[in-house]
């Protein structure tokens, strides 16, 4: 006699609270080449990068923000930047901005995100050399990255600018922040010399009107816990003169700008921007192999994978039953499946434990499922029950036989025959019964073969 299984399907749809879903994440994981289209498809003919066949490798994620021919393309290069503890460390590739002083045209690229009053952007920076940087104690220095008002991509409307100048030690450099461009308030500097060819983590916050527009800067901050005191704050002293929320991030290079590698850009709405996973669904169903657990994510950051845990429904004794590897970092939806095999009859709870590469974790769930092994004539309880307008009824038979599944009302009158035919041993039957044309009340599902009969009560509530 074949062993068969009862199918019971339980869906648990999750709306997971996310502290800060990233607005935009960029790891430069493109083909090597120019990030954006270079004017007339090439850099300026005087550039050492002319001619450059590969350009606009982002496929339109980044847009040309310049009006003139580009002297020096922003180049995607193999080899990601790394910074300990940063969730985009070692992911994708890096971007090199040569900023050759011999050329005077500018090169701006920007990417868009959902507009906000306040944004944080973080990135890793690694300065190649201090060539062309203004000397200490320059008031304003050279700005390099910033955010723009939605719909405006001109350098004159940069906000939250990350700035650079040469250090007290002329072989080193310093970073600062400025709230607005054009310059009306001098740059606020972090008066600490930094080493060239060393990767630093930078976070810039721009507040459009709180109550004035201002920018804050952190260098190598701890990303755990609440927002720390910034290393520098630059207050414009008035509301933002551009009456539009922030919706673009830009990179600007021209002549006297830092010669720099950058990587791992993240734009978000709060300090706690490294939420590892946004889970959108978790489902469980019985199959012939066992219970199948399925879940989906909308995005993932630094995700090593998921442990699947099971407990008996009436206890809180969780047991790891499997592991499914994650995709690391992804901004597209991902689907996962795990089958828990060799179960005995019973009700079970399932949850998943999402684990970061650094070992931190978070639980999602629970999904409840009833799994029953049957070796004989069997009729399940309907699910859901009470129901409106439809419910699912499962049955199996011990041996091949002509079988009927009929629905009767409380007066014993037949209202529907939902199965009538040869039922095969070892096969699971799952039948949908619709009460669309029936009134509220008590009904009975009757499974009958030539030698056996089983009955289950149904309740239709409209």
Secondary structure, 3 states (H helix, E strand, C coil): CCCEEECCEEEECCCCCCCCCCCEEECCCCCCEECCCCHHHCCCCCCCCCCCCCCCCCCCCCEECCCCCCCCCEEEECCCCCCCCCCCCCCCCEEEECCCCCCCCCEEEEEEEEEECEEEEEEEEEEEECCCCCCCCCCCCEEEEEEEECCCCCHHHCEEEEEEEECCCCCCEEEEEEEECCCCCCCEEEEEEECCCCEEEEEEEEECCCCCCEEEEEECCCCCCCCCCCCEEEECCCCCCCCCCEEEEEEEECCCCCEEEEEEEEEECCCCCCCCEEEEEEEEEECCCEEEEEEEEEEEEEEEEEEEEEEECCCCCCEEEEEEEEEEEECCCEEEEEEEECCCCEEEEEEEEEEECCCCEEEEEEEEEEEEEECCCEECCCECCCECCEEEEEEECCCCEEEEEEEEECCCCEEEEEEEEEECCCCCEEEEEECCCCCCEEEEEEEECCCCEEEEEEEECC
